[in-house]
Amino acid sequence: MKFFANIRRKLFKRYISREIYQKIFPHLNGYANHGYPFHSLDGMVKLHIHGNLATHGIMTQIEQAAGKMPKAEGDAFRYIVYRDLFGKMEMYLEFAKERVYDPKPDDFRFAAKALQGA
């Protein structure tokens, strides 16, 4: 089982990296049109903020709908929803943590590079 989970995680990371670097960035820079509903960084930011808010709304609606189901069915449904979402969100979090650059306070090379750019 772990073997397949590792493959799934690797494929997920490749998919995300590919979309960022080979689709979104060229689309934002005007080198290609990949059909995204934004044409600028500001447009993309507005859409991801909207997506964040919409996600919260959908989760509320799922809870409300599950609350109207027979109790055992609603509880089983919630279990499935959160299990699936947790698995996917965990992969996004793992990807994000791997891409964060957080220099150590004693990493003077970073400070030197920052001063060179100033």
N, C-alpha and C positions, 0 to 999 in steps of 0.2 A: 504494500500500500504506500509506504514512504517513497519508494522508487517512482511511482506514478505522480505522487504529490510534488516531488522535486522536478520532474519533467514539466508538470503543469506550471509551476512557479517560474521556471526558466523560460518557457514559451510566453508566459504572461509578461515577463520583463522585456523580452525581445519585442513583443507586440507594442508595448508602451513606448519603448525607446524608438522603435521604427516610426510610430505615429508622430512622436514629438519631432524627431530630427529629419525625417524624410517626407513628412506631410505637413504638419502644422507650421514649422519654421519656414519652409519654402512658400507656403500659402501666405503667411504674414508678410514675407519679404517681396511678394509679387512675382516670384519665379515660377509659380504653378498655381493652378486653381483646383483644389481638391474638394470643392463643394462645401466648405465649412460656412456656417452662417455668420461669419465675421470676416473683416478685412483689415483689422488693426488690433494692436494689443489691447487698447481700451475696449474695443468691441468684445474681444475674447474675455476680458476681465468681467465686464457686465454680464455676460452669459454664464460664467462660472459662479458669480454671486447669485444670479437668478436660479441656477441649478441647485445651489446649496439651500436656498430658501424653499424651492419646490420640493426638494428631498424631504425636508422637515415636514412639509404639508402632507406629502404622500404617506410618510410614516404615521402621522396622526390619523389619516383616513384608513390605513390598514388596521390600526388599533381599534378604531371605531367600528369598522366592518366586522372584525374578529369578535368584538364584544357583543355583537348582535347574533352571532352564530350560536348553535348549541355549545355549551361550555366545553365539553371534551373536544369537539371539533375545532373550536376557536383556539383552545390551548395548543392543540396539535399543529394547527395552521401557523400560529405565532412561532412555535418551536422551529418549524421548517423555514419560515421567513428569516428569522434571526440567525439560524445556523448558516443558511446560504449567504446572507449579507455579511456575516462575520467573516466567513472564509474569504470572500472577495475583498472586503475592506482590509483584512490582514495582509493580503498580497499587495494592495496599494500602499499600505503603511510601510511594509518591508522595502518596497521599491523607493519610496520617498526617503526613508532613513538612510539608504545606501547612497543616495544622490546628494545628501546634505554635506556642505563643506563647512565645518566648524573648527576654525583654527584654535589651537591651544593658546592660552594667554602668553606662554613663554616661546611661542613660535615667532621669532623675530624676522624670519624671512617674509612672513605675511605682512608685517608692519612695514618692512622695507619696500615691498612691492606696492603697498597702498600709498606710501609716500612718493614713490616714483611717478604714480599716476596723478598725484595732486599738482 
